[in-house]
């Protein structure tokens, strides 16, 4: 079975629709991945999760994707 090529602009757009659909609530990257996998947009694999993370992070840096929540990491701010 040949692997289909992923069209990342379409994936990012669908991910944006998913996130916007939860507004005003925020969602995690994992929630977005599960929805995309359930819809058959992406295969549910660790490499694909990492690639989705990178794609959405880039879109957020460019200002064209809403923020996600991160329940695992802490942000450390040095005292001022």
C-alpha positions as CSV (number, residue, x, y, z in Angstrom):
1,X,0.0,0.0,0.0
2,X,1.5,3.3,-1.1
3,X,1.7,6.1,1.5
4,X,-0.2,9.2,0.6
5,X,1.6,12.5,0.7
6,X,0.5,14.8,3.5
7,X,-0.6,18.3,2.3
8,X,0.3,20.3,5.4
9,X,-1.4,23.5,4.5
10,X,-4.7,21.6,4.4
11,X,-3.9,19.8,7.7
12,X,-3.1,23.1,9.4
13,X,-6.3,24.6,8.1
14,X,-8.4,21.6,9.4
15,X,-6.5,21.8,12.8
16,X,-7.4,25.5,13.0
17,X,-11.1,24.6,12.3
18,X,-10.9,22.0,15.1
19,X,-9.4,24.5,17.6
20,X,-11.9,27.2,16.6
21,X,-14.7,24.8,17.1
22,X,-13.8,24.5,20.8
23,X,-13.8,28.3,21.4
24,X,-13.8,29.9,23.9
25,X,-12.2,26.8,25.4
26,X,-8.5,26.0,24.6
27,X,-7.4,22.5,23.5
28,X,-4.1,20.6,23.6
29,X,-2.0,19.4,20.7
30,X,-2.9,15.8,21.7
31,X,-6.7,16.6,21.4
32,X,-6.1,18.1,17.9
33,X,-4.0,15.0,16.9
34,X,-6.7,12.6,18.1
35,X,-9.4,14.4,16.1
36,X,-7.2,14.5,12.9
37,X,-6.5,10.8,13.3
38,X,-10.1,9.9,13.9
39,X,-11.1,11.8,10.7
40,X,-8.4,10.0,8.7
41,X,-6.5,13.2,8.0
42,X,-3.3,11.9,9.6
43,X,-2.1,8.5,10.7
44,X,-1.8,8.1,14.5
45,X,1.9,7.6,14.9
46,X,4.6,9.2,17.1
47,X,6.5,10.7,14.1
48,X,3.3,12.2,12.7
49,X,2.5,13.7,16.1
50,X,5.9,15.3,16.2
51,X,5.5,16.6,12.6
52,X,2.1,18.0,13.5
53,X,3.6,19.7,16.5
54,X,6.3,21.3,14.4
55,X,3.8,22.4,11.7
56,X,1.4,24.0,14.2
57,X,4.3,25.7,16.1
58,X,5.5,27.3,12.9
59,X,2.0,28.5,12.1
60,X,1.7,29.9,15.6
61,X,5.0,31.8,15.2
62,X,3.7,33.2,11.9
63,X,0.6,34.4,13.7
64,X,-1.8,32.3,11.7
65,X,-2.8,29.6,14.3
66,X,-4.4,30.0,17.7
67,X,-2.6,29.1,20.9
68,X,-2.9,25.6,22.3
69,X,-2.7,24.7,26.0
70,X,0.2,22.7,27.4
71,X,-0.7,20.8,30.6
72,X,2.7,19.2,30.8
73,X,5.4,21.8,30.6
74,X,6.1,24.6,33.0
75,X,7.2,28.1,31.9
76,X,10.1,29.2,34.1
77,X,10.5,33.0,34.4
78,X,13.5,34.3,36.1
79,X,12.8,36.7,39.0
80,X,13.1,40.3,38.0
